[in-house]
Amino acid sequence: LPSRAQERTPLETPPAPAQTTTPPVEAAPEPAPTVVMPLAAGTYRQTSPYGERTDPITGGPGFHTGVDFAAPLDSPIYAVADGVVDYVGPSKDGRSSMIIVLRHTINGQDVYTWYNHMYARGLYVEEGQTVTAGQVIAGVGNNGRSTGPHLHFEVHTDDDLTTTDPLAWLAQQGAVDASLLPTG
């Protein structure tokens, strides 16, 4: 029997589409660093702002280099951003009691956050340790020049101990409550 293949007509190939150039794929933007508040919402109240004030211990005029958050003893204190523990220990540069200093790189700038007035038993990190935003680093204390349990929180913008208003800095960074971070 003759083959039917000879009766078939070959399939026509449609013309190839014209070559178009694809725009270069842009790299995804780097996600903004996560910045969190140092204490959880609803656990504190602000008791002393940054700037000029009457010193609560001496009654004289002074400059408050941080912001005070009154909170119950041992309330969790959170690292405000990813970083490295730069210092843990007693008094540093005129600050009293136990202190934690974290070094962060945010938008290409080194920033230091200081946490003050904890007890030694309430320090949960060590120098050189890497921390992540929202990690519990300490518990609120009432140690040193303190009139009640609170966190004294500072933000330093350089190695010369230049401070800035911590609440304004946190707002500028878009700080969120630690409870909003994904758990993993």
NUPA-856116 format. One record per residue (C-alpha): residue number from 0; x, y negated, z negated. Coordinates in steps of 0.5 Angstrom, whole numbers. Layout:
BEGIN
i:NUM, xx:X, yy:Y, zz:Z
...
//
This chain:
BEGIN
i:0, xx:0, yy:0, zz:0
i:1, xx:2, yy:-7, zz:2
i:2, xx:4, yy:-11, zz:-4
i:3, xx:-1, yy:-17, zz:-6
i:4, xx:5, yy:-21, zz:-8
i:5, xx:6, yy:-23, zz:-1
i:6, xx:-1, yy:-26, zz:-1
i:7, xx:0, yy:-30, zz:-7
i:8, xx:2, yy:-37, zz:-6
i:9, xx:8, yy:-40, zz:-10
i:10, xx:6, yy:-44, zz:-16
i:11, xx:7, yy:-51, zz:-15
i:12, xx:11, yy:-55, zz:-20
i:13, xx:9, yy:-62, zz:-22
i:14, xx:14, yy:-67, zz:-21
i:15, xx:18, yy:-69, zz:-27
i:16, xx:16, yy:-75, zz:-31
i:17, xx:20, yy:-81, zz:-30
i:18, xx:26, yy:-81, zz:-36
i:19, xx:25, yy:-86, zz:-41
i:20, xx:29, yy:-89, zz:-46
i:21, xx:27, yy:-87, zz:-53
i:22, xx:28, yy:-93, zz:-58
i:23, xx:34, yy:-91, zz:-63
i:24, xx:31, yy:-88, zz:-70
i:25, xx:32, yy:-93, zz:-75
i:26, xx:35, yy:-90, zz:-82
i:27, xx:30, yy:-90, zz:-87
i:28, xx:30, yy:-96, zz:-92
i:29, xx:34, yy:-94, zz:-98
i:30, xx:29, yy:-93, zz:-104
i:31, xx:29, yy:-99, zz:-109
i:32, xx:32, yy:-97, zz:-115
i:33, xx:27, yy:-95, zz:-121
i:34, xx:27, yy:-99, zz:-127
i:35, xx:23, yy:-98, zz:-133
i:36, xx:21, yy:-102, zz:-139
i:37, xx:25, yy:-100, zz:-145
i:38, xx:19, yy:-98, zz:-149
i:39, xx:12, yy:-95, zz:-147
i:40, xx:6, yy:-99, zz:-146
i:41, xx:2, yy:-99, zz:-153
i:42, xx:8, yy:-98, zz:-157
i:43, xx:11, yy:-105, zz:-159
i:44, xx:9, yy:-112, zz:-159
i:45, xx:14, yy:-117, zz:-157
i:46, xx:16, yy:-121, zz:-163
i:47, xx:22, yy:-126, zz:-161
i:48, xx:23, yy:-128, zz:-154
i:49, xx:30, yy:-130, zz:-151
i:50, xx:33, yy:-137, zz:-152
i:51, xx:33, yy:-142, zz:-157
i:52, xx:30, yy:-140, zz:-164
i:53, xx:30, yy:-141, zz:-171
i:54, xx:34, yy:-135, zz:-174
i:55, xx:30, yy:-131, zz:-178
i:56, xx:35, yy:-129, zz:-183
i:57, xx:39, yy:-135, zz:-184
i:58, xx:33, yy:-140, zz:-182
i:59, xx:38, yy:-144, zz:-178
i:60, xx:38, yy:-146, zz:-170
i:61, xx:41, yy:-140, zz:-166
i:62, xx:40, yy:-137, zz:-159
i:63, xx:37, yy:-131, zz:-158
i:64, xx:41, yy:-127, zz:-153
i:65, xx:35, yy:-122, zz:-152
i:66, xx:28, yy:-120, zz:-153
i:67, xx:25, yy:-116, zz:-159
i:68, xx:20, yy:-111, zz:-159
i:69, xx:17, yy:-109, zz:-166
i:70, xx:15, yy:-102, zz:-166
i:71, xx:15, yy:-96, zz:-171
i:72, xx:21, yy:-93, zz:-173
i:73, xx:24, yy:-87, zz:-168
i:74, xx:19, yy:-90, zz:-162
i:75, xx:23, yy:-87, zz:-156
i:76, xx:27, yy:-92, zz:-153
i:77, xx:28, yy:-91, zz:-145
i:78, xx:34, yy:-92, zz:-141
i:79, xx:31, yy:-98, zz:-136
i:80, xx:35, yy:-95, zz:-130
i:81, xx:40, yy:-90, zz:-128
i:82, xx:47, yy:-91, zz:-130
i:83, xx:52, yy:-89, zz:-135
i:84, xx:53, yy:-90, zz:-142
i:85, xx:59, yy:-95, zz:-143
i:86, xx:59, yy:-96, zz:-151
i:87, xx:55, yy:-92, zz:-157
i:88, xx:57, yy:-94, zz:-164
i:89, xx:57, yy:-100, zz:-169
i:90, xx:57, yy:-107, zz:-168
i:91, xx:60, yy:-110, zz:-162
i:92, xx:61, yy:-117, zz:-160
i:93, xx:57, yy:-120, zz:-165
i:94, xx:51, yy:-115, zz:-165
i:95, xx:50, yy:-112, zz:-172
i:96, xx:48, yy:-104, zz:-173
i:97, xx:48, yy:-99, zz:-168
i:98, xx:48, yy:-100, zz:-161
i:99, xx:48, yy:-97, zz:-154
i:100, xx:50, yy:-100, zz:-148
i:101, xx:49, yy:-98, zz:-141
i:102, xx:52, yy:-100, zz:-134
i:103, xx:47, yy:-100, zz:-128
i:104, xx:49, yy:-101, zz:-121
i:105, xx:42, yy:-105, zz:-118
i:106, xx:42, yy:-108, zz:-111
i:107, xx:50, yy:-107, zz:-111
i:108, xx:51, yy:-111, zz:-117
i:109, xx:53, yy:-108, zz:-124
i:110, xx:48, yy:-110, zz:-130
i:111, xx:49, yy:-108, zz:-137
i:112, xx:43, yy:-107, zz:-141
i:113, xx:44, yy:-107, zz:-149
i:114, xx:40, yy:-103, zz:-154
i:115, xx:41, yy:-105, zz:-161
i:116, xx:38, yy:-104, zz:-169
i:117, xx:38, yy:-96, zz:-168
i:118, xx:41, yy:-92, zz:-174
i:119, xx:46, yy:-87, zz:-172
i:120, xx:41, yy:-81, zz:-173
i:121, xx:37, yy:-84, zz:-167
i:122, xx:43, yy:-85, zz:-162
i:123, xx:41, yy:-79, zz:-157
i:124, xx:47, yy:-81, zz:-152
i:125, xx:55, yy:-81, zz:-151
i:126, xx:60, yy:-85, zz:-148
i:127, xx:61, yy:-83, zz:-141
i:128, xx:54, yy:-79, zz:-140
i:129, xx:50, yy:-81, zz:-134
i:130, xx:43, yy:-83, zz:-135
i:131, xx:37, yy:-83, zz:-131
i:132, xx:31, yy:-89, zz:-131
i:133, xx:26, yy:-87, zz:-136
i:134, xx:31, yy:-82, zz:-140
i:135, xx:30, yy:-83, zz:-148
i:136, xx:37, yy:-85, zz:-150
i:137, xx:35, yy:-87, zz:-158
i:138, xx:30, yy:-88, zz:-163
i:139, xx:28, yy:-95, zz:-166
i:140, xx:31, yy:-97, zz:-172
i:141, xx:31, yy:-102, zz:-177
i:142, xx:39, yy:-103, zz:-178
i:143, xx:43, yy:-109, zz:-179
i:144, xx:41, yy:-116, zz:-179
i:145, xx:34, yy:-114, zz:-178
i:146, xx:27, yy:-116, zz:-181
i:147, xx:23, yy:-110, zz:-179
i:148, xx:23, yy:-104, zz:-174
i:149, xx:25, yy:-106, zz:-167
i:150, xx:29, yy:-106, zz:-161
i:151, xx:33, yy:-112, zz:-159
i:152, xx:34, yy:-111, zz:-152
i:153, xx:39, yy:-115, zz:-148
i:154, xx:41, yy:-115, zz:-140
i:155, xx:48, yy:-118, zz:-138
i:156, xx:50, yy:-119, zz:-131
i:157, xx:57, yy:-119, zz:-131
i:158, xx:63, yy:-117, zz:-135
i:159, xx:64, yy:-123, zz:-139
i:160, xx:57, yy:-122, zz:-143
i:161, xx:53, yy:-127, zz:-139
i:162, xx:46, yy:-126, zz:-141
i:163, xx:39, yy:-127, zz:-138
i:164, xx:32, yy:-127, zz:-140
i:165, xx:31, yy:-119, zz:-140
i:166, xx:23, yy:-120, zz:-139
i:167, xx:24, yy:-124, zz:-133
i:168, xx:30, yy:-119, zz:-131
i:169, xx:25, yy:-113, zz:-132
i:170, xx:19, yy:-117, zz:-128
i:171, xx:24, yy:-119, zz:-122
i:172, xx:26, yy:-111, zz:-122
i:173, xx:19, yy:-109, zz:-122
i:174, xx:20, yy:-105, zz:-128
i:175, xx:14, yy:-100, zz:-129
i:176, xx:12, yy:-96, zz:-136
i:177, xx:16, yy:-90, zz:-136
i:178, xx:9, yy:-86, zz:-137
i:179, xx:9, yy:-87, zz:-129
i:180, xx:15, yy:-84, zz:-127
i:181, xx:14, yy:-77, zz:-124
i:182, xx:15, yy:-71, zz:-128
i:183, xx:20, yy:-66, zz:-126
//
